[in-house]
Amino acid sequence: MGWKGFARAASRAAVRQQRYLEKQQKMVAKMQETEKAAYEAQVYQNHIDLLLSVHKECGETYDWANIKHSELPAKPDHLHQHEADAKLNLSSLKIGLSDKLLGRGDAKKKLLLDAIEEAKKLDEKEYRDALTLYQKEYGELQTAKVLSTKILAGDIAAYIEAIKMVDPFSDIIGLGSSYNINVDNKTMLTATLHVNGENVLPTEARSLTKSGKLSIKPIPKNKFYEIYQDYVCGSSLRFARELFALLPIDMIIVNAIGSLLNKQTGHLEDTPILSISIPRKTFDMLNFENLDPSDSLNNFVHNMNFKKGKGFEPIDVLDLSAFKNT
């Protein structure tokens, strides 16, 4: 596909539902108690759906060879179509005898002359708008073509530049994660994902009772950790999807960092909780719409120590040197 990937249309049902609920939020103050309860229950469920479906979304796939050889847009012509139409109306004007007798001929002619002047202004505006759009698209594509040459040559700095320009991770950052990326070589990179789960995951479940009232209960630990695991694994898969779609790389290492309690100090510390090596060939065979994020890790070499009743435990990240020649 082409370079016009900056405007990324979300396709997940959870994202569409989120936008609908955001619009509804403005009306909450006017809602009845039962309506407010239903709204809050929907917001909670939508948030869970977003967390558990983050791996299903992916941006545009970039064909850098196609971008490199694509033609730059042509400068728009300065058309005068509206003016020509208005002049045609004037030339077609016929003033009848009654108009002449009543002195309406000059008035009709003036209206058409005024219409010509307005048509000129409209032609000029349309040309300026087309020129502005042309200059924007020309500049973006010219930049992309220069970048494509560097990327196809394996320029590591160009990889980072492409990531910054496209910004493919806005969805995940919106859910509370941050990241940094290191390009190891032209075919392999490492992504470190800070999942920030304690601020992203709700600790209370909200649902409607049979009578339409809002029920708020603590999420059981087992359920909380299950959601957290799928979110961490799904976010890691999403990172790999975006990077494979954007760059011509063959291997991605994703290291997920979470806040775990250090029992020696009593403080939360950023600690590796998942490290996964993802080759493109294996990754491309996955059906992201139907897979379970946590179970899908069995397709790859990975380190993860997770217990249903305790959650994540610290792990060692994978040794990159073991994969650089694979």
Secondary structure, DSSP 8 states (H G I E B T S, - for coil): --S--SS-----HHHHHHHHHHHHHTTGGGS-HHHHHHHHHHHHHHHHHHHHTGGG-------HHHHHH-----------HHHHHHHHHHHT----HHHHHHT-HHHHHHHHHHHHHHHHHHHHHHHHHHHHHHHHHHHHHHHHHHHHHHHHTT-HHHHHHHHHHH-TTHHHHHTT-EEEEEEEETTEEEEEEE--HHHHS-SEEEEE-TTS-EEEEE--HHHHHHHHHHHHHHHHHHHHHHHHHHS--SEEEEEEEEEEEETTTTEEEEEEEEEEEEEHHHHTT--TTT--HHHHGGGSEEE-EEETTTEEE------GGGTTT-
